[in-house]
Amino acid sequence: MTGKDIEHTDERGYDPGPWWADLGTWGAIALIVFGALAAAWVYFRLPGTPEELAAGYYQAARIITIGLVIVGCTVLGRRRDRAAATEEPEEPERA
């Protein structure tokens, strides 16, 4: 039996990543909207608003920022994919 035939069940390289990594574009837009609603909630001082208003605005800004970063990364990734797809080699490379 070789080392390739053995199944490894305790791989240490697995990292689930942050909670927001797989949201995608629509999830990011939802975060932005949710952050805006949270800021409006703090502005109108509805029930559950922290006593220190700056803390509420800070939390809302963090949610909006995460959404904006995800949208920006998604847009840049799509632009790179389009640019890579349009760049076709004129001559096939010879070995």
C-alpha positions as CSV (number, residue, x, y, z in Angstrom):
1,M,0.0,0.0,0.0
2,T,1.4,3.4,-1.0
3,G,0.9,6.7,0.7
4,K,-1.6,7.8,-2.1
5,D,-3.9,5.0,-1.2
6,I,-4.4,6.2,2.4
7,E,-7.3,8.5,3.0
8,H,-6.4,11.5,5.2
9,T,-9.3,12.7,7.3
10,D,-7.6,15.3,9.5
11,E,-6.3,17.8,7.0
12,R,-5.0,20.9,8.7
13,G,-5.1,23.2,5.7
14,Y,-8.8,23.8,5.8
15,D,-9.8,27.3,6.7
16,P,-13.5,28.2,6.5
17,G,-12.7,31.9,5.9
18,P,-14.7,34.9,7.1
19,W,-18.4,34.8,7.3
20,W,-18.8,37.4,4.5
21,A,-16.5,35.7,2.0
22,D,-19.2,33.9,0.0
23,L,-22.0,36.5,0.0
24,G,-21.6,37.5,-3.6
25,T,-22.9,40.7,-5.2
26,W,-26.5,40.5,-4.0
27,G,-25.4,39.6,-0.5
28,A,-23.2,42.6,-0.5
29,I,-26.0,44.9,-1.7
30,A,-28.2,43.4,1.1
31,L,-25.4,44.4,3.6
32,I,-25.3,47.9,2.3
33,V,-29.1,48.3,2.5
34,F,-29.1,46.7,6.0
35,G,-26.4,49.1,7.1
36,A,-28.4,52.1,5.8
37,L,-31.4,50.9,7.6
38,A,-29.4,50.5,10.8
39,A,-28.1,54.1,10.4
40,A,-31.7,55.3,9.9
41,W,-32.7,53.3,13.0
42,V,-30.1,55.1,15.1
43,Y,-31.0,58.5,13.5
44,F,-34.6,58.2,14.5
45,R,-33.6,56.8,17.9
46,L,-36.0,53.8,17.7
47,P,-36.1,51.2,20.5
48,G,-32.8,49.3,20.8
49,T,-30.7,52.3,19.9
50,P,-27.5,52.6,22.0
51,E,-27.2,55.5,24.4
52,E,-24.1,56.6,22.7
53,L,-25.3,57.4,19.1
54,A,-21.7,57.3,17.8
55,A,-21.5,53.6,18.6
56,G,-24.7,52.9,16.6
57,Y,-23.4,54.9,13.6
58,Y,-20.1,53.1,13.8
59,Q,-21.7,49.7,13.7
60,A,-23.9,50.7,10.8
61,A,-20.8,52.1,9.0
62,R,-18.9,48.8,9.5
63,I,-21.8,46.9,7.9
64,I,-21.9,49.3,4.9
65,T,-18.1,49.1,4.5
66,I,-18.1,45.4,4.4
67,G,-20.8,45.5,1.7
68,L,-18.9,48.1,-0.3
69,V,-15.6,46.1,-0.2
70,I,-17.4,43.0,-1.4
71,V,-19.1,44.8,-4.2
72,G,-15.8,46.4,-5.2
73,C,-13.9,43.1,-5.2
74,T,-16.6,41.5,-7.3
75,V,-16.6,44.3,-9.9
76,L,-12.8,44.2,-10.1
77,G,-12.8,40.5,-10.5
78,R,-15.4,40.7,-13.3
79,R,-13.3,43.4,-15.1
80,R,-10.2,41.2,-14.9
81,D,-12.1,38.2,-16.2
82,R,-13.4,40.2,-19.2
83,A,-10.0,41.6,-19.9
84,A,-8.4,38.1,-19.8
85,A,-11.1,36.8,-22.1
86,T,-10.6,39.5,-24.7
87,E,-6.8,39.1,-24.8
88,E,-6.4,36.3,-27.3
89,P,-2.9,35.4,-28.5
90,E,-2.4,36.3,-32.1
91,E,-0.2,33.3,-32.8
92,P,-0.3,30.0,-30.9
93,E,2.9,29.4,-29.0
94,R,5.2,26.7,-30.3
95,A,7.1,24.5,-28.0
